[in-house]
Amino acid sequence: MDEHEVIEQWRQKGFIHNIFDHEIFVIDEQPKSDFKTTSPTICILHGFPSSSMDYKSSLPILSKNHRVILMDFVGFGLSEKPKVEYSYSLMEQADSVIEVWKRLSLTKIHLFGHDYGTSVLTEILARRERNLLPLQFEITSATLCNGSIHIEKCSLSIVQKLLLTPVLNTLAVKLFTKNIFKKVIKGIVSNISEMDLNIMWSLLIKNEGIQVFPKLIQYVNERYIYWNRWIGALRRVHYKSSSLAVMILWGSKDTIARPSIAIEALRDVQRADHIKTQKIVKLKWLPNLGHYPMIEDPGLWSKEFITFINHVEEHKSRGLTGSDGNEFEKSEFESFTLDSWSHEGIHTLYRESFFNTFMILCLMMLLVACLTVLFWFK
């Protein structure tokens, strides 16, 4: 079976919703057993530049006792990829997510976001804080996974930087090949099959999706613009009377969304120390996994995620507001602090910044040289 057949099988599991005049692919997987059918629904928000298919190996595990909702954001996967009249703002993506929830009549939700999806998740939390979510929605838990929510600590790849650079982004799209894509992904994960790489590439180029890359990548700039709104939502996540549980689930070897981001996110959530109600706050490392832990080791990723939400539901059913206090699971990073990271990693960041800047300047000089030659021989 090749990647196209696997994609077709996945497509047949879902359906298309017309949301705000755009076609969005959605999978609504019902629980395999009758056990815990009243549990909150798991809603998953995928990352960039992939799709809901990142969870094809995890879905059977997640849906054993829970209803699971997966969707492809506009511009990704099997959803529509408009070339005009769409901003690809994370705000619009959040609008679409909430509208899908309405169409599916969801109420209680375990919300999960990875990479790009973590910023959509924090926008939804910001609306929750401001009482802007529809009243029927109760977010029981929120899990953030390997996303550069603290964009100031992110180590962008050279491809991302090129896509963010005017003029050069158009050239980068034209030069972006399957082999380059595979090398980029292999550089940020610990393990990935050729099948998964082929699936990601096939969905990326479907309906000329690569042409909207320069628009999609603008989410990086939005993370700067809305930093106070989205990080603020994490810092005030327990201010409401209906406090929700939070887990930060992180591949410890991520070179893009570095471990320091996970530690800072934990500190953000723990800022509400004066809140009297106890709360569940958990940081769980996934050892030796990179930026796509749900692909690299779907069994381990699913196990940790399900363990967390079962723990939350157990406490909810017993009428408790939280655990016996904040939970911080130590691991190989128990002595890994933001200060130690900054001392050890600052020189690496400087080298990366210099290298990326040098490469961009070289490409610009090459472009100018090519234009000069074309003009000279015209």
PLY file of the C-alpha trace (Angstrom):
ply
format ascii 1.0
element vertex 378
property float x
property float y
property float z
element edge 377
property int vertex1
property int vertex2
end_header
0.00 0.00 0.00
1.47 3.37 -0.99
0.92 6.76 0.64
-1.95 7.68 -1.70
-3.93 4.63 -0.67
-3.28 5.36 3.01
-4.43 8.95 2.51
-7.58 7.74 0.74
-8.39 5.41 3.62
-7.99 8.34 6.01
-10.18 10.55 3.84
-12.95 7.96 3.97
-12.93 8.07 7.77
-13.93 11.73 7.73
-16.18 14.20 6.02
-16.15 17.77 4.75
-17.80 20.65 6.60
-18.40 23.95 4.88
-17.23 26.43 7.51
-17.40 30.13 6.65
-17.40 29.24 2.92
-14.33 27.01 3.18
-14.19 23.22 3.09
-12.71 21.70 6.23
-11.91 18.02 6.65
-13.11 16.56 9.96
-12.92 13.11 11.55
-15.42 12.31 14.31
-14.29 8.98 15.75
-16.71 7.40 18.20
-15.45 5.34 21.18
-14.89 1.66 20.49
-16.47 0.63 23.79
-19.42 1.81 25.86
-17.11 2.51 28.79
-16.86 6.19 29.73
-19.02 7.30 26.83
-19.96 10.35 28.94
-16.33 11.43 29.18
-15.25 14.71 27.59
-14.41 14.59 23.90
-10.77 14.68 22.83
-10.20 17.50 20.32
-6.83 17.58 18.57
-5.26 20.58 16.82
-2.38 19.56 14.54
0.89 21.29 13.71
2.68 22.98 10.81
3.13 21.92 8.04
1.37 18.61 8.52
-2.22 17.50 9.19
-4.56 15.31 11.21
-2.80 12.29 9.70
-0.03 12.77 12.26
-2.41 10.85 14.55
-3.31 7.92 12.31
-1.38 5.48 14.52
-2.66 7.00 17.78
-6.34 7.28 16.88
-7.22 3.62 17.64
-5.73 4.04 21.13
-7.33 7.42 21.83
-10.78 6.34 20.62
-10.93 3.18 22.71
-12.91 4.96 25.45
-13.28 8.50 24.12
-14.87 10.31 21.25
-12.07 11.95 19.23
-12.34 14.96 16.91
-9.58 15.61 14.38
-9.61 18.31 11.74
-7.30 19.79 9.13
-6.94 23.54 9.42
-7.69 25.58 6.32
-4.56 25.40 4.16
-3.51 21.99 5.45
-4.06 18.33 4.66
-7.38 17.50 3.06
-8.99 20.87 3.80
-9.35 23.69 1.28
-6.26 25.75 0.48
-7.54 29.10 -0.81
-5.03 31.24 -2.69
-6.98 34.50 -2.25
-9.47 36.05 0.16
-8.16 34.22 3.20
-5.65 35.59 5.70
-4.58 32.28 7.28
-4.62 34.07 10.62
-4.59 31.90 13.74
-7.64 33.92 14.79
-9.57 32.63 11.77
-8.38 29.10 12.45
-9.74 29.38 16.01
-13.06 30.64 14.59
-13.24 27.53 12.40
-12.43 25.17 15.27
-15.19 26.62 17.43
-17.68 26.44 14.57
-16.82 22.76 14.00
-17.44 22.11 17.70
-20.85 23.77 17.37
-21.75 21.65 14.35
-20.80 18.49 16.27
-22.72 19.57 19.40
-19.72 19.22 21.70
-19.89 20.19 25.36
-17.03 18.91 27.54
-13.64 18.91 25.85
-10.12 17.64 26.42
-8.20 20.06 24.19
-4.82 19.13 22.71
-2.56 21.29 20.55
0.74 20.51 18.85
3.14 23.03 17.29
0.95 25.45 15.24
-2.05 24.05 17.11
-0.72 25.26 20.49
-1.28 28.86 19.42
-4.84 28.10 18.29
-5.31 26.42 21.67
-4.07 29.48 23.58
-6.36 31.74 21.52
-9.27 29.52 22.56
-8.12 29.80 26.20
-7.96 33.60 25.79
-11.59 33.59 24.62
-12.51 31.33 27.53
-10.92 33.80 29.94
-12.96 36.64 28.40
-16.21 34.62 28.40
-16.26 34.70 24.60
-16.69 30.95 24.13
-20.22 29.65 23.57
-21.71 28.72 26.93
-22.11 25.04 26.06
-18.35 24.49 25.89
-16.49 23.38 29.00
-12.79 22.81 28.46
-11.85 20.16 31.03
-8.16 19.97 30.21
-5.61 21.54 27.88
-2.45 19.81 26.70
0.34 21.67 24.91
2.87 19.64 22.94
6.11 20.88 21.35
4.89 24.27 20.23
6.86 27.51 20.20
4.36 29.46 22.25
7.32 31.36 23.70
8.40 32.38 20.23
11.29 34.41 21.62
12.92 31.13 22.69
12.24 29.26 19.46
15.02 28.17 17.10
13.50 28.62 13.65
14.87 26.53 10.81
16.51 28.26 7.85
13.54 27.22 5.68
11.13 28.96 8.06
13.29 32.09 8.04
13.41 32.12 4.25
9.62 31.73 4.07
9.27 34.71 6.41
11.53 36.89 4.23
9.75 38.97 1.56
10.83 38.21 -2.04
12.97 35.30 -0.88
9.88 33.39 0.23
8.66 33.18 -3.36
12.03 31.83 -4.46
12.11 29.40 -1.53
8.73 27.95 -2.53
9.93 27.38 -6.07
13.09 25.65 -4.87
11.41 23.63 -2.13
11.56 19.98 -3.21
10.54 16.67 -1.70
14.14 15.83 -0.83
14.67 19.16 0.94
11.41 18.67 2.84
12.47 15.20 3.98
15.84 16.49 5.18
14.16 19.28 7.16
11.74 16.90 8.89
14.41 14.27 9.58
16.46 17.00 11.23
13.81 17.67 13.89
12.66 14.16 14.75
14.32 11.12 16.28
12.56 8.58 14.10
10.19 8.70 11.14
9.32 6.25 8.37
9.51 6.92 4.65
5.77 6.28 4.51
5.06 9.06 7.02
7.38 11.43 5.15
5.67 10.63 1.84
2.25 11.16 3.40
3.26 14.54 4.80
4.69 15.65 1.46
1.72 14.40 -0.57
-0.74 16.29 1.64
1.47 19.38 1.64
1.47 19.65 -2.16
-2.17 18.56 -2.57
-4.21 21.29 -4.29
-1.01 23.33 -4.71
-0.80 23.76 -0.95
2.85 24.69 -1.08
1.88 27.94 -2.83
0.20 29.22 0.34
3.27 28.54 2.52
4.31 32.23 2.66
0.84 33.03 4.06
0.73 30.08 6.44
4.13 30.87 7.96
2.90 34.27 9.10
1.63 32.54 12.24
5.18 33.04 13.55
4.68 36.81 13.44
1.28 36.47 15.09
2.96 34.73 18.02
4.88 37.97 18.60
1.88 40.24 18.02
-0.46 38.34 20.36
2.18 37.24 22.87
0.53 39.03 25.79
-2.92 37.73 24.89
-1.86 34.09 24.50
0.78 33.80 27.21
-1.52 35.85 29.42
-4.22 33.24 28.91
-1.87 30.57 30.25
-0.89 32.71 33.21
-4.55 33.29 34.08
-5.83 29.82 33.19
-6.91 29.13 36.79
-8.59 32.48 37.46
-12.02 31.24 36.47
-14.12 29.29 38.95
-14.09 26.29 36.58
-10.33 25.74 36.70
-9.01 23.37 34.05
-6.19 20.85 34.20
-3.07 21.56 32.14
-0.36 19.23 30.87
2.76 20.18 28.96
3.74 17.06 27.01
7.13 17.53 25.39
9.59 15.64 23.23
12.82 16.32 25.10
15.07 16.37 22.02
13.16 18.99 20.06
15.55 21.38 18.31
12.79 23.79 17.21
10.52 24.13 20.25
13.32 23.68 22.73
12.81 22.24 26.24
13.22 25.72 27.72
9.84 26.62 26.17
8.16 23.76 28.04
9.72 24.86 31.34
8.66 28.46 30.76
5.12 27.34 29.89
4.97 25.40 33.16
6.00 28.52 35.03
3.34 30.50 33.18
0.59 28.13 34.30
1.92 28.07 37.86
1.84 31.88 38.13
-1.66 31.76 39.63
-0.26 30.65 42.97
-2.68 32.75 44.98
-5.69 30.83 43.68
-7.00 28.84 46.61
-8.33 25.88 44.66
-5.86 23.11 44.01
-5.16 22.41 40.40
-3.64 19.78 38.15
-0.57 21.10 36.36
1.79 18.56 34.86
4.98 18.68 32.82
5.76 15.34 31.21
8.91 14.77 29.21
9.00 12.26 26.38
12.64 11.15 26.49
14.66 11.04 23.27
11.75 12.21 21.12
11.82 15.28 18.92
9.30 17.68 17.42
6.71 15.08 16.33
6.41 12.67 19.30
3.02 11.36 18.15
4.70 10.12 14.95
8.05 9.12 16.43
6.54 6.94 19.18
2.72 6.91 18.94
2.45 4.26 21.66
4.33 6.28 24.29
2.71 9.56 23.29
-0.80 8.05 23.45
-0.09 6.36 26.77
1.01 9.58 28.46
-1.85 11.62 27.02
-4.52 9.05 27.96
-3.03 8.60 31.45
-3.32 12.34 32.02
-6.92 12.72 30.88
-7.97 9.61 32.82
-6.36 11.16 35.89
-8.29 14.37 35.30
-11.58 12.52 34.84
-11.02 10.48 37.98
-10.61 13.66 40.02
-13.63 15.24 38.36
-15.79 12.21 39.12
-14.73 12.34 42.77
-15.74 15.97 42.93
-12.19 17.24 43.45
-10.90 20.49 42.04
-7.43 19.19 41.40
-4.65 16.98 42.64
-2.78 17.24 45.92
-1.10 20.30 44.48
0.86 21.05 41.35
2.52 18.07 39.73
5.92 18.43 38.12
7.31 15.14 36.91
11.09 15.27 37.01
13.16 13.30 34.58
16.53 13.63 32.97
15.82 17.39 32.99
15.31 17.74 36.74
18.37 20.02 36.90
17.60 21.60 33.53
16.65 25.21 34.29
16.08 28.21 32.11
19.24 29.81 33.46
21.37 26.75 32.75
19.89 26.47 29.29
20.61 30.10 28.54
24.24 29.75 29.64
24.79 26.51 27.74
22.76 27.35 24.68
23.41 31.03 24.08
26.55 30.46 22.01
24.73 27.85 19.91
21.94 30.31 19.24
24.43 32.99 18.23
26.10 30.59 15.80
22.72 29.57 14.34
21.66 33.19 13.97
24.91 34.11 12.26
24.71 31.11 9.93
21.09 31.76 8.97
21.75 35.45 8.37
24.81 34.57 6.27
22.78 32.13 4.15
20.04 34.67 3.55
22.58 37.29 2.48
24.21 34.79 0.11
20.85 33.97 -1.47
20.05 37.65 -1.86
23.43 38.25 -3.52
22.82 35.28 -5.82
19.41 36.65 -6.76
20.86 40.09 -7.50
23.63 38.50 -9.60
21.10 36.50 -11.63
18.97 39.57 -12.26
22.06 41.55 -13.28
23.12 38.86 -15.78
19.61 38.68 -17.24
19.49 42.48 -17.58
22.99 42.63 -19.11
22.26 40.07 -21.84
18.73 41.29 -22.55
0 1
1 2
2 3
3 4
4 5
5 6
6 7
7 8
8 9
9 10
10 11
11 12
12 13
13 14
14 15
15 16
16 17
17 18
18 19
19 20
20 21
21 22
22 23
23 24
24 25
25 26
26 27
27 28
28 29
29 30
30 31
31 32
32 33
33 34
34 35
35 36
36 37
37 38
38 39
39 40
40 41
41 42
42 43
43 44
44 45
45 46
46 47
47 48
48 49
49 50
50 51
51 52
52 53
53 54
54 55
55 56
56 57
57 58
58 59
59 60
60 61
61 62
62 63
63 64
64 65
65 66
66 67
67 68
68 69
69 70
70 71
71 72
72 73
73 74
74 75
75 76
76 77
77 78
78 79
79 80
80 81
81 82
82 83
83 84
84 85
85 86
86 87
87 88
88 89
89 90
90 91
91 92
92 93
93 94
94 95
95 96
96 97
97 98
98 99
99 100
100 101
101 102
102 103
103 104
104 105
105 106
106 107
107 108
108 109
109 110
110 111
111 112
112 113
113 114
114 115
115 116
116 117
117 118
118 119
119 120
120 121
121 122
122 123
123 124
124 125
125 126
126 127
127 128
128 129
129 130
130 131
131 132
132 133
133 134
134 135
135 136
136 137
137 138
138 139
139 140
140 141
141 142
142 143
143 144
144 145
145 146
146 147
147 148
148 149
149 150
150 151
151 152
152 153
153 154
154 155
155 156
156 157
157 158
158 159
159 160
160 161
161 162
162 163
163 164
164 165
165 166
166 167
167 168
168 169
169 170
170 171
171 172
172 173
173 174
174 175
175 176
176 177
177 178
178 179
179 180
180 181
181 182
182 183
183 184
184 185
185 186
186 187
187 188
188 189
189 190
190 191
191 192
192 193
193 194
194 195
195 196
196 197
197 198
198 199
199 200
200 201
201 202
202 203
203 204
204 205
205 206
206 207
207 208
208 209
209 210
210 211
211 212
212 213
213 214
214 215
215 216
216 217
217 218
218 219
219 220
220 221
221 222
222 223
223 224
224 225
225 226
226 227
227 228
228 229
229 230
230 231
231 232
232 233
233 234
234 235
235 236
236 237
237 238
238 239
239 240
240 241
241 242
242 243
243 244
244 245
245 246
246 247
247 248
248 249
249 250
250 251
251 252
252 253
253 254
254 255
255 256
256 257
257 258
258 259
259 260
260 261
261 262
262 263
263 264
264 265
265 266
266 267
267 268
268 269
269 270
270 271
271 272
272 273
273 274
274 275
275 276
276 277
277 278
278 279
279 280
280 281
281 282
282 283
283 284
284 285
285 286
286 287
287 288
288 289
289 290
290 291
291 292
292 293
293 294
294 295
295 296
296 297
297 298
298 299
299 300
300 301
301 302
302 303
303 304
304 305
305 306
306 307
307 308
308 309
309 310
310 311
311 312
312 313
313 314
314 315
315 316
316 317
317 318
318 319
319 320
320 321
321 322
322 323
323 324
324 325
325 326
326 327
327 328
328 329
329 330
330 331
331 332
332 333
333 334
334 335
335 336
336 337
337 338
338 339
339 340
340 341
341 342
342 343
343 344
344 345
345 346
346 347
347 348
348 349
349 350
350 351
351 352
352 353
353 354
354 355
355 356
356 357
357 358
358 359
359 360
360 361
361 362
362 363
363 364
364 365
365 366
366 367
367 368
368 369
369 370
370 371
371 372
372 373
373 374
374 375
375 376
376 377
